[in-house]
């Protein structure tokens, strides 16, 4: 490939949470009935050409993850459906993201849509990694970055980590 097409296209909803380390987007190729194979390929090419170390899929299934292999992009599957999965699962996902970003790792996280669950997870990540110190601050930072309010499903994810951190602080 030559020219601008060799660079691919930016995935929908692409946004840096931590510049040059942690980003989010909609699933490459789009979601549901609007999903397009050609767009998926172009977006994965963009991910590869922009030096992401790994793509983390939060989808419940491994559907289309083989496309990353086809285009030589490393991926990880960490299904996450939201607060109803509990603090144990939330901590597993946060720990995986922390490990992947260690030593300057550059990762891209996606789910079917760039929705409340993803945004809530990013706020919880900021709080759990002590990049922010309170739940309201984490919510405010994510709302500013994403340029939209964080609704109930996202706030429930943040509440899980706030309660966990409060319980652990009381135990110390």
C-alpha positions as CSV (number, residue, x, y, z in Angstrom):
1,X,0.0,0.0,0.0
2,X,1.1,3.5,-0.7
3,X,0.0,7.0,0.2
4,X,-2.6,8.0,2.8
5,X,-4.3,4.6,2.6
6,X,-1.1,2.9,4.0
7,X,-1.7,4.9,7.2
8,X,-5.3,3.5,7.8
9,X,-8.1,5.5,9.4
10,X,-8.5,6.6,13.0
11,X,-11.0,4.4,14.9
12,X,-14.3,6.0,15.7
13,X,-14.4,7.7,19.1
14,X,-10.6,7.5,19.5
15,X,-9.5,9.5,22.5
16,X,-6.4,9.5,24.7
17,X,-7.1,9.0,28.4
18,X,-3.3,9.2,29.2
19,X,-1.5,10.8,26.3
20,X,0.7,8.3,24.4
21,X,-0.1,5.5,26.9
22,X,-3.8,4.7,27.2
23,X,-6.5,5.4,24.7
24,X,-10.1,4.2,24.0
25,X,-12.2,3.8,20.9
26,X,-15.2,2.1,19.5
27,X,-14.6,-1.5,18.2
28,X,-12.6,-1.2,15.0
29,X,-15.0,-1.6,12.1
30,X,-18.0,-0.2,14.0
31,X,-20.7,-1.9,16.1
32,X,-23.8,-3.9,15.2
33,X,-25.3,-3.5,11.8
34,X,-23.0,-0.7,10.9
35,X,-19.9,-2.9,11.3
36,X,-17.8,-3.0,8.0
37,X,-15.0,-5.3,7.3
38,X,-13.1,-2.8,5.1
39,X,-13.4,-0.1,7.8
40,X,-12.2,-2.6,10.5
41,X,-9.1,-3.4,8.4
42,X,-8.3,0.3,7.8
43,X,-8.7,1.1,11.5
44,X,-6.5,-1.8,12.5
45,X,-3.9,-0.6,10.1
46,X,-4.0,2.8,11.7
47,X,-3.6,1.2,15.1
48,X,-0.5,-0.8,13.9
49,X,1.0,2.3,12.1
50,X,0.6,4.4,15.2
51,X,2.7,2.0,17.3
52,X,0.2,0.6,19.8
53,X,1.7,-2.2,21.8
54,X,-1.6,-4.0,22.4
55,X,-5.3,-3.6,21.8
56,X,-7.4,-4.7,24.7
57,X,-10.9,-5.9,23.8
58,X,-13.5,-5.7,26.6
59,X,-16.1,-7.5,24.5
60,X,-17.7,-10.6,25.9
61,X,-16.7,-12.7,22.9
62,X,-13.5,-13.1,20.9
63,X,-15.4,-12.2,17.7
64,X,-13.1,-10.7,15.0
65,X,-10.0,-10.7,17.3
66,X,-8.2,-12.9,14.7
67,X,-8.2,-9.8,12.4
68,X,-5.5,-8.3,14.7
69,X,-3.4,-11.4,14.1
70,X,-3.9,-11.1,10.4
71,X,-2.5,-7.5,10.5
72,X,0.2,-8.3,13.1
73,X,-1.3,-6.3,15.9
74,X,-1.0,-7.8,19.4
75,X,-4.2,-8.1,21.4
76,X,-5.6,-9.1,24.8
77,X,-9.1,-10.2,25.6
78,X,-10.4,-8.9,29.0
79,X,-14.2,-9.1,28.9
80,X,-15.9,-6.5,31.1
81,X,-19.6,-5.9,31.2
82,X,-19.8,-3.3,34.0
83,X,-20.4,-2.9,37.7
84,X,-22.6,-6.0,37.9
85,X,-19.6,-8.2,37.4
86,X,-18.3,-7.0,40.8
87,X,-15.1,-5.6,42.3
88,X,-13.1,-8.8,41.7
89,X,-13.5,-8.6,38.0
90,X,-13.0,-4.9,37.9
91,X,-9.7,-5.3,39.8
92,X,-8.6,-8.0,37.4
93,X,-9.2,-5.7,34.4
94,X,-7.5,-2.7,36.1
95,X,-4.5,-4.9,37.0
96,X,-4.2,-6.1,33.4
97,X,-4.3,-2.5,32.1
98,X,-1.8,-1.4,34.7
99,X,0.6,-4.3,33.6
100,X,0.2,-3.4,30.0
101,X,0.9,0.3,30.5
102,X,3.9,-0.4,32.7
103,X,7.3,0.5,31.2
104,X,5.6,3.0,28.8
105,X,3.3,0.5,27.1
106,X,0.9,2.1,24.7
107,X,-2.5,0.4,24.7
108,X,-5.9,0.9,23.1
109,X,-9.0,-0.3,24.9
110,X,-12.3,-0.9,23.1
111,X,-15.7,-2.4,23.5
112,X,-18.5,-2.7,21.0
113,X,-19.4,1.0,21.6
114,X,-17.5,3.7,23.4
115,X,-20.1,3.7,26.2
116,X,-20.6,4.3,29.9
117,X,-18.9,1.1,30.8
118,X,-15.7,2.0,29.1
119,X,-15.7,5.5,30.4
120,X,-16.5,4.3,34.0
121,X,-13.6,1.8,33.7
122,X,-11.2,4.5,32.6
123,X,-12.3,6.7,35.6
124,X,-11.8,3.7,37.9
125,X,-8.4,3.1,36.4
126,X,-7.3,6.7,37.1
127,X,-8.5,6.3,40.7
128,X,-7.0,2.9,41.3
129,X,-3.6,3.9,39.9
130,X,-3.7,7.0,42.1
131,X,-3.5,9.4,39.1
132,X,-6.5,11.1,40.8
133,X,-7.5,11.0,44.4
134,X,-11.3,11.0,44.6
135,X,-14.2,9.5,42.8
136,X,-15.7,12.9,41.9
137,X,-12.3,14.0,40.5
138,X,-12.0,10.8,38.4
139,X,-15.5,11.3,37.1
140,X,-14.8,15.0,36.3
141,X,-11.5,14.2,34.5
142,X,-13.2,11.5,32.3
143,X,-16.1,13.8,31.6
144,X,-13.7,16.5,30.5
145,X,-11.6,14.1,28.4
146,X,-14.6,12.5,26.7
147,X,-16.6,15.7,26.5
148,X,-19.8,14.2,27.8
149,X,-21.3,13.4,31.2
150,X,-20.8,10.1,32.8
151,X,-24.1,8.4,33.4
152,X,-25.3,5.9,36.0
153,X,-23.6,2.7,34.5
154,X,-20.2,4.4,34.5
155,X,-20.7,6.0,37.9
156,X,-21.5,2.5,39.3
157,X,-18.1,1.3,38.1
158,X,-16.4,4.2,39.8
159,X,-18.4,3.6,43.0
160,X,-17.1,0.0,43.1
161,X,-13.5,1.1,43.1
162,X,-14.2,4.0,45.6
163,X,-15.8,1.5,48.1
164,X,-12.9,-0.9,47.6
165,X,-10.3,1.7,48.2
166,X,-12.2,3.0,51.2
167,X,-12.4,-0.5,52.7
168,X,-8.7,-1.1,52.2
169,X,-7.8,2.3,53.7
170,X,-9.9,1.5,56.8
171,X,-8.1,-1.9,57.1
172,X,-4.7,-0.2,57.2
